[in-house]
Amino acid sequence: MGYRNAIGVARALAGVMLAAGLAAAAVPASAKTIIDEWSTIKAPAAPALQTVTVDPHTTALLVLDLVNPVCTAKYRPRCLATLPKVAKLLKEARAHKMLVVYSLVMANKSTADVLAPVAPLGTEPVVKSGPDKFLGTDLAQILKSHGITTVIPVGSAADGAVMYTASHAALLGYHVLLPVDGMSSHLAYTEQYVTWNMAHAPVVSLRVTLTSIDRLKF
């Protein structure tokens, strides 16, 4: 190797070492991961809930997976606790002739498995899918055919059907009204993090309004 080439290589190596050193210096020696900080993290303040006027002509109520055995005292008692409010919202929606769409979480389930306080009429559309009710179903076509631009998802689980269906709806351009007291999971923490996620998730949060069932006005 010639003298000039050797000098060039040395300078290049020095540059690499300097860049590496600067990068290392930019990372604090005490930097921790979420695992390290888990026990010290405090929950953020609760997001504000909005009062919303619902347009029944362009809004659909999505009643998600409120069936046996998902919503039972043994498996998910928090789900049972939401039923009176969801039933109230369902009654209001029907009184204003809103579109109501049901979902079933398992292929072998039928509308007979939906809990009595929120049972379908028999004329309302039903889709069957996993957590995201848009996948493998005609939910998008149902909403489009009825001129729907806004959806209100309620049901269980908060971290399953509600979160994934609501997120998909937002990404498709729907406005999502999310009543946080109309969704449930097996833990209060789960409902909390879903609420926080829907309020802050990139893109999705721009089309989500957090509310409660008594803040939905017709």
ZADO-1210 file (C-alpha; in nm, 4 decimals, padded with zeros to 6 digits):
<atoms>
<atom x="00.0000" y="00.0000" z="00.0000" code="MET" pos="1"/>
<atom x="00.1378" y="00.3426" z="-00.0917" code="GLY" pos="2"/>
<atom x="00.2012" y="00.6163" z="00.1620" code="TYR" pos="3"/>
<atom x="-00.0921" y="00.8290" z="00.0421" code="ARG" pos="4"/>
<atom x="-00.3306" y="00.5319" z="00.0454" code="ASN" pos="5"/>
<atom x="-00.2228" y="00.4429" z="00.3977" code="ALA" pos="6"/>
<atom x="-00.2926" y="00.7995" z="00.5115" code="ILE" pos="7"/>
<atom x="-00.6365" y="00.7878" z="00.3478" code="GLY" pos="8"/>
<atom x="-00.7283" y="00.4602" z="00.5167" code="VAL" pos="9"/>
<atom x="-00.6119" y="00.5917" z="00.8518" code="ALA" pos="10"/>
<atom x="-00.8225" y="00.9032" z="00.8165" code="ARG" pos="11"/>
<atom x="-01.1278" y="00.6982" z="00.7172" code="ALA" pos="12"/>
<atom x="-01.0816" y="00.4709" z="01.0182" code="LEU" pos="13"/>
<atom x="-01.0445" y="00.7718" z="01.2441" code="ALA" pos="14"/>
<atom x="-01.3671" y="00.9143" z="01.1057" code="GLY" pos="15"/>
<atom x="-01.5545" y="00.5912" z="01.1710" code="VAL" pos="16"/>
<atom x="-01.4185" y="00.5705" z="01.5250" code="MET" pos="17"/>
<atom x="-01.5131" y="00.9321" z="01.5932" code="LEU" pos="18"/>
<atom x="-01.8694" y="00.8772" z="01.4646" code="ALA" pos="19"/>
<atom x="-01.9021" y="00.5654" z="01.6773" code="ALA" pos="20"/>
<atom x="-01.7777" y="00.7525" z="01.9803" code="GLY" pos="21"/>
<atom x="-02.0221" y="01.0371" z="01.9290" code="LEU" pos="22"/>
<atom x="-02.3092" y="00.7912" z="01.8855" code="ALA" pos="23"/>
<atom x="-02.2116" y="00.6126" z="02.2057" code="ALA" pos="24"/>
<atom x="-02.1890" y="00.9423" z="02.3893" code="ALA" pos="25"/>
<atom x="-02.5407" y="01.0333" z="02.2754" code="ALA" pos="26"/>
<atom x="-02.6844" y="00.7331" z="02.4606" code="VAL" pos="27"/>
<atom x="-02.6825" y="00.7802" z="02.8398" code="PRO" pos="28"/>
<atom x="-02.5009" y="00.5057" z="03.0250" code="ALA" pos="29"/>
<atom x="-02.8083" y="00.4761" z="03.2484" code="SER" pos="30"/>
<atom x="-03.0545" y="00.4230" z="02.9602" code="ALA" pos="31"/>
<atom x="-03.3136" y="00.1603" z="03.0506" code="LYS" pos="32"/>
<atom x="-03.5666" y="-00.0492" z="02.8658" code="THR" pos="33"/>
<atom x="-03.9349" y="-00.0834" z="02.9454" code="ILE" pos="34"/>
<atom x="-03.8554" y="-00.4039" z="03.1355" code="ILE" pos="35"/>
<atom x="-03.6229" y="-00.2123" z="03.3679" code="ASP" pos="36"/>
<atom x="-03.8758" y="00.0663" z="03.4250" code="GLU" pos="37"/>
<atom x="-04.1946" y="-00.1416" z="03.4388" code="TRP" pos="38"/>
<atom x="-04.2566" y="-00.1203" z="03.8126" code="SER" pos="39"/>
<atom x="-04.1948" y="00.2548" z="03.8303" code="THR" pos="40"/>
<atom x="-04.4178" y="00.3729" z="03.5470" code="ILE" pos="41"/>
<atom x="-04.7190" y="00.5772" z="03.6473" code="LYS" pos="42"/>
<atom x="-05.0384" y="00.5906" z="03.4451" code="ALA" pos="43"/>
<atom x="-05.0918" y="00.9153" z="03.2499" code="PRO" pos="44"/>
<atom x="-05.3849" y="01.1396" z="03.3294" code="ALA" pos="45"/>
<atom x="-05.7200" y="01.0206" z="03.2005" code="ALA" pos="46"/>
<atom x="-05.8066" y="01.1702" z="02.8597" code="PRO" pos="47"/>
<atom x="-06.1000" y="01.4060" z="02.8353" code="ALA" pos="48"/>
<atom x="-06.4279" y="01.2544" z="02.7182" code="LEU" pos="49"/>
<atom x="-06.6314" y="01.4512" z="02.4661" code="GLN" pos="50"/>
<atom x="-07.0046" y="01.5089" z="02.4362" code="THR" pos="51"/>
<atom x="-07.1085" y="01.4214" z="02.0812" code="VAL" pos="52"/>
<atom x="-07.4262" y="01.4689" z="01.8805" code="THR" pos="53"/>
<atom x="-07.4892" y="01.1539" z="01.6780" code="VAL" pos="54"/>
<atom x="-07.6291" y="01.1647" z="01.3258" code="ASP" pos="55"/>
<atom x="-07.8376" y="00.8447" z="01.3134" code="PRO" pos="56"/>
<atom x="-07.8512" y="00.8491" z="00.9336" code="HIS" pos="57"/>
<atom x="-07.4757" y="00.8189" z="00.8852" code="THR" pos="58"/>
<atom x="-07.3753" y="00.6359" z="01.2041" code="THR" pos="59"/>
<atom x="-07.3684" y="00.2639" z="01.2792" code="ALA" pos="60"/>
<atom x="-07.3590" y="00.0961" z="01.6186" code="LEU" pos="61"/>
<atom x="-07.1236" y="-00.2042" z="01.6189" code="LEU" pos="62"/>
<atom x="-07.2126" y="-00.4552" z="01.8909" code="VAL" pos="63"/>
<atom x="-06.9035" y="-00.6718" z="01.9132" code="LEU" pos="64"/>
<atom x="-06.8861" y="-01.0223" z="02.0608" code="ASP" pos="65"/>
<atom x="-07.1267" y="-00.9797" z="02.3517" code="LEU" pos="66"/>
<atom x="-07.1843" y="-01.3528" z="02.3570" code="VAL" pos="67"/>
<atom x="-07.1431" y="-01.6594" z="02.5724" code="ASN" pos="68"/>
<atom x="-06.8800" y="-01.7603" z="02.6764" code="PRO" pos="69"/>
<atom x="-06.6965" y="-01.4308" z="02.6178" code="VAL" pos="70"/>
<atom x="-06.9217" y="-01.2241" z="02.8428" code="CYS" pos="71"/>
<atom x="-06.9871" y="-01.4249" z="03.1594" code="THR" pos="72"/>
<atom x="-06.9512" y="-01.3786" z="03.5344" code="ALA" pos="73"/>
<atom x="-06.6824" y="-01.6458" z="03.5439" code="LYS" pos="74"/>
<atom x="-06.4743" y="-01.5450" z="03.2435" code="TYR" pos="75"/>
<atom x="-06.5237" y="-01.1685" z="03.2108" code="ARG" pos="76"/>
<atom x="-06.7416" y="-01.0094" z="03.4818" code="PRO" pos="77"/>
<atom x="-06.6407" y="-00.6612" z="03.3667" code="ARG" pos="78"/>
<atom x="-06.8254" y="-00.7351" z="03.0439" code="CYS" pos="79"/>
<atom x="-07.1493" y="-00.8074" z="03.2284" code="LEU" pos="80"/>
<atom x="-07.1141" y="-00.4763" z="03.4092" code="ALA" pos="81"/>
<atom x="-07.1297" y="-00.2881" z="03.0769" code="THR" pos="82"/>
<atom x="-07.4498" y="-00.4533" z="02.9563" code="LEU" pos="83"/>
<atom x="-07.7046" y="-00.2092" z="03.1087" code="PRO" pos="84"/>
<atom x="-07.5364" y="00.0909" z="02.9441" code="LYS" pos="85"/>
<atom x="-07.4877" y="-00.0872" z="02.6131" code="VAL" pos="86"/>
<atom x="-07.8535" y="-00.1973" z="02.6214" code="ALA" pos="87"/>
<atom x="-07.9550" y="00.1648" z="02.6795" code="LYS" pos="88"/>
<atom x="-07.7477" y="00.2803" z="02.3831" code="LEU" pos="89"/>
<atom x="-07.8868" y="00.0013" z="02.1670" code="LEU" pos="90"/>
<atom x="-08.2431" y="00.1023" z="02.2509" code="LYS" pos="91"/>
<atom x="-08.1635" y="00.4648" z="02.1647" code="GLU" pos="92"/>
<atom x="-08.0017" y="00.3672" z="01.8367" code="ALA" pos="93"/>
<atom x="-08.2985" y="00.1582" z="01.7293" code="ARG" pos="94"/>
<atom x="-08.5403" y="00.4327" z="01.8278" code="ALA" pos="95"/>
<atom x="-08.3564" y="00.6619" z="01.5872" code="HIS" pos="96"/>
<atom x="-08.3451" y="00.3927" z="01.3158" code="LYS" pos="97"/>
<atom x="-07.9663" y="00.3664" z="01.3201" code="MET" pos="98"/>
<atom x="-07.7901" y="00.0793" z="01.1538" code="LEU" pos="99"/>
<atom x="-07.6893" y="-00.1834" z="01.4116" code="VAL" pos="100"/>
<atom x="-07.4338" y="-00.4484" z="01.3163" code="VAL" pos="101"/>
<atom x="-07.3480" y="-00.7476" z="01.5340" code="TYR" pos="102"/>
<atom x="-07.0356" y="-00.9588" z="01.5393" code="SER" pos="103"/>
<atom x="-06.9676" y="-01.3123" z="01.6573" code="LEU" pos="104"/>
<atom x="-06.6196" y="-01.4161" z="01.7568" code="VAL" pos="105"/>
<atom x="-06.6432" y="-01.7831" z="01.6616" code="MET" pos="106"/>
<atom x="-06.7630" y="-01.9514" z="01.3455" code="ALA" pos="107"/>
<atom x="-06.9723" y="-02.1971" z="01.5457" code="ASN" pos="108"/>
<atom x="-07.1603" y="-01.9216" z="01.7279" code="LYS" pos="109"/>
<atom x="-07.5016" y="-01.7880" z="01.6292" code="SER" pos="110"/>
<atom x="-07.7085" y="-01.4875" z="01.7275" code="THR" pos="111"/>
<atom x="-07.8746" y="-01.7112" z="01.9872" code="ALA" pos="112"/>
<atom x="-07.5497" y="-01.6829" z="02.1839" code="ASP" pos="113"/>
<atom x="-07.5757" y="-01.3029" z="02.2121" code="VAL" pos="114"/>
<atom x="-07.6693" y="-01.2032" z="02.5668" code="LEU" pos="115"/>
<atom x="-08.0378" y="-01.1295" z="02.6159" code="ALA" pos="116"/>
<atom x="-08.0135" y="-00.7599" z="02.7186" code="PRO" pos="117"/>
<atom x="-07.8489" y="-00.6776" z="02.3855" code="VAL" pos="118"/>
<atom x="-07.9937" y="-00.9507" z="02.1638" code="ALA" pos="119"/>
<atom x="-08.0343" y="-00.8760" z="01.7902" code="PRO" pos="120"/>
<atom x="-08.3769" y="-00.8372" z="01.6333" code="LEU" pos="121"/>
<atom x="-08.3060" y="-01.0892" z="01.3588" code="GLY" pos="122"/>
<atom x="-08.3080" y="-00.8296" z="01.0822" code="THR" pos="123"/>
<atom x="-07.9767" y="-00.6668" z="01.1737" code="GLU" pos="124"/>
<atom x="-07.6568" y="-00.7639" z="00.9898" code="PRO" pos="125"/>
<atom x="-07.4168" y="-01.0081" z="01.1557" code="VAL" pos="126"/>
<atom x="-07.0501" y="-01.0728" z="01.0746" code="VAL" pos="127"/>
<atom x="-06.8207" y="-01.3472" z="01.2028" code="LYS" pos="128"/>
<atom x="-06.4491" y="-01.2917" z="01.2402" code="SER" pos="129"/>
<atom x="-06.1562" y="-01.2736" z="01.4799" code="GLY" pos="130"/>
<atom x="-06.0524" y="-00.9523" z="01.6572" code="PRO" pos="131"/>
<atom x="-06.0735" y="-00.7350" z="01.3435" code="ASP" pos="132"/>
<atom x="-06.4313" y="-00.7558" z="01.2173" code="LYS" pos="133"/>
<atom x="-06.3367" y="-00.6110" z="00.8798" code="PHE" pos="134"/>
<atom x="-06.1114" y="-00.9043" z="00.7947" code="LEU" pos="135"/>
<atom x="-06.2806" y="-01.1807" z="00.5993" code="GLY" pos="136"/>
<atom x="-06.6268" y="-01.0245" z="00.6298" code="THR" pos="137"/>
<atom x="-06.8511" y="-00.7901" z="00.4346" code="ASP" pos="138"/>
<atom x="-06.8597" y="-00.5283" z="00.7122" code="LEU" pos="139"/>
<atom x="-06.7075" y="-00.2593" z="00.4905" code="ALA" pos="140"/>
<atom x="-06.9671" y="-00.3294" z="00.2206" code="GLN" pos="141"/>
<atom x="-07.2511" y="-00.3204" z="00.4758" code="ILE" pos="142"/>
<atom x="-07.1407" y="00.0185" z="00.6041" code="LEU" pos="143"/>
<atom x="-07.0893" y="00.1597" z="00.2569" code="LYS" pos="144"/>
<atom x="-07.4277" y="00.0409" z="00.1322" code="SER" pos="145"/>
<atom x="-07.5961" y="00.2299" z="00.4171" code="HIS" pos="146"/>
<atom x="-07.4002" y="00.5504" z="00.3658" code="GLY" pos="147"/>
<atom x="-07.2214" y="00.5176" z="00.6991" code="ILE" pos="148"/>
<atom x="-06.9386" y="00.7585" z="00.7814" code="THR" pos="149"/>
<atom x="-06.9231" y="00.7132" z="01.1596" code="THR" pos="150"/>
<atom x="-06.9142" y="00.4022" z="01.3769" code="VAL" pos="151"/>
<atom x="-06.9700" y="00.3466" z="01.7483" code="ILE" pos="152"/>
<atom x="-06.7973" y="00.0239" z="01.8584" code="PRO" pos="153"/>
<atom x="-06.9014" y="-00.1375" z="02.1868" code="VAL" pos="154"/>
<atom x="-06.8366" y="-00.4834" z="02.3225" code="GLY" pos="155"/>
<atom x="-06.5628" y="-00.7167" z="02.4339" code="SER" pos="156"/>
<atom x="-06.2777" y="-00.7528" z="02.4414" code="ALA" pos="157"/>
<atom x="-06.1550" y="-00.3967" z="02.4549" code="ALA" pos="158"/>
<atom x="-05.8096" y="-00.5148" z="02.3476" code="ASP" pos="159"/>
<atom x="-05.9538" y="-00.7428" z="02.0819" code="GLY" pos="160"/>
<atom x="-06.2668" y="-00.6726" z="01.8803" code="ALA" pos="161"/>
<atom x="-06.3068" y="-00.3128" z="01.9918" code="VAL" pos="162"/>
<atom x="-05.9487" y="-00.1928" z="01.9467" code="MET" pos="163"/>
<atom x="-05.8763" y="-00.3703" z="01.6196" code="TYR" pos="164"/>
<atom x="-06.2129" y="-00.3028" z="01.4557" code="THR" pos="165"/>
<atom x="-06.2104" y="00.0612" z="01.5650" code="ALA" pos="166"/>
<atom x="-05.8527" y="00.1061" z="01.4424" code="SER" pos="167"/>
<atom x="-05.9323" y="-00.0531" z="01.1061" code="HIS" pos="168"/>
<atom x="-06.2389" y="00.1692" z="01.0722" code="ALA" pos="169"/>
<atom x="-06.0286" y="00.4788" z="01.1405" code="ALA" pos="170"/>
<atom x="-05.7678" y="00.3719" z="00.8859" code="LEU" pos="171"/>
<atom x="-06.0459" y="00.3271" z="00.6305" code="LEU" pos="172"/>
<atom x="-06.1537" y="00.6852" z="00.6901" code="GLY" pos="173"/>
<atom x="-06.4482" y="00.6364" z="00.9251" code="TYR" pos="174"/>
<atom x="-06.4957" y="00.8627" z="01.2237" code="HIS" pos="175"/>
<atom x="-06.4942" y="00.6502" z="01.5387" code="VAL" pos="176"/>
<atom x="-06.6965" y="00.7477" z="01.8447" code="LEU" pos="177"/>
<atom x="-06.5573" y="00.5298" z="02.1222" code="LEU" pos="178"/>
<atom x="-06.7624" y="00.5140" z="02.4434" code="PRO" pos="179"/>
<atom x="-06.5038" y="00.3867" z="02.6898" code="VAL" pos="180"/>
<atom x="-06.7717" y="00.2601" z="02.9303" code="ASP" pos="181"/>
<atom x="-06.9139" y="00.0403" z="02.6556" code="GLY" pos="182"/>
<atom x="-06.6039" y="-00.1757" z="02.6120" code="MET" pos="183"/>
<atom x="-06.4669" y="-00.4324" z="02.8526" code="SER" pos="184"/>
<atom x="-06.1853" y="-00.6738" z="02.9153" code="SER" pos="185"/>
<atom x="-06.0765" y="-00.9077" z="03.1919" code="HIS" pos="186"/>
<atom x="-05.8654" y="-00.6328" z="03.3550" code="LEU" pos="187"/>
<atom x="-05.9263" y="-00.2639" z="03.4195" code="ALA" pos="188"/>
<atom x="-05.5680" y="-00.1998" z="03.3064" code="TYR" pos="189"/>
<atom x="-05.6480" y="-00.3422" z="02.9647" code="THR" pos="190"/>
<atom x="-05.9367" y="-00.1010" z="02.9184" code="GLU" pos="191"/>
<atom x="-05.7102" y="00.1808" z="03.0322" code="GLN" pos="192"/>
<atom x="-05.4321" y="00.1115" z="02.7856" code="TYR" pos="193"/>
<atom x="-05.6781" y="00.0645" z="02.4973" code="VAL" pos="194"/>
<atom x="-05.8310" y="00.4023" z="02.5822" code="THR" pos="195"/>
<atom x="-05.4865" y="00.5638" z="02.5888" code="TRP" pos="196"/>
<atom x="-05.3824" y="00.3910" z="02.2664" code="ASN" pos="197"/>
<atom x="-05.6913" y="00.5004" z="02.0764" code="MET" pos="198"/>
<atom x="-05.6306" y="00.8585" z="02.1901" code="ALA" pos="199"/>
<atom x="-05.2648" y="00.8612" z="02.0832" code="HIS" pos="200"/>
<atom x="-05.2039" y="00.6026" z="01.8099" code="ALA" pos="201"/>
<atom x="-05.0539" y="00.7520" z="01.4919" code="PRO" pos="202"/>
<atom x="-05.3157" y="00.8281" z="01.2233" code="VAL" pos="203"/>
<atom x="-05.5873" y="00.6335" z="01.4102" code="VAL" pos="204"/>
<atom x="-05.6221" y="00.8880" z="01.6915" code="SER" pos="205"/>
<atom x="-05.6970" y="01.1639" z="01.4391" code="LEU" pos="206"/>
<atom x="-06.0289" y="00.9959" z="01.3605" code="ARG" pos="207"/>
<atom x="-06.1231" y="00.8815" z="01.7116" code="VAL" pos="208"/>
<atom x="-06.3349" y="01.0725" z="01.9611" code="THR" pos="209"/>
<atom x="-06.3359" y="00.9342" z="02.3136" code="LEU" pos="210"/>
<atom x="-06.6723" y="00.9627" z="02.4806" code="THR" pos="211"/>
<atom x="-06.9095" y="00.7761" z="02.7105" code="SER" pos="212"/>
<atom x="-07.2558" y="00.6369" z="02.6517" code="ILE" pos="213"/>
<atom x="-07.4304" y="00.9156" z="02.8422" code="ASP" pos="214"/>
<atom x="-07.2365" y="01.1742" z="02.6385" code="ARG" pos="215"/>
<atom x="-07.3794" y="01.0485" z="02.3105" code="LEU" pos="216"/>
<atom x="-07.6692" y="01.2756" z="02.2235" code="LYS" pos="217"/>
<atom x="-07.9312" y="01.2067" z="01.9561" code="PHE" pos="218"/>
</atoms>
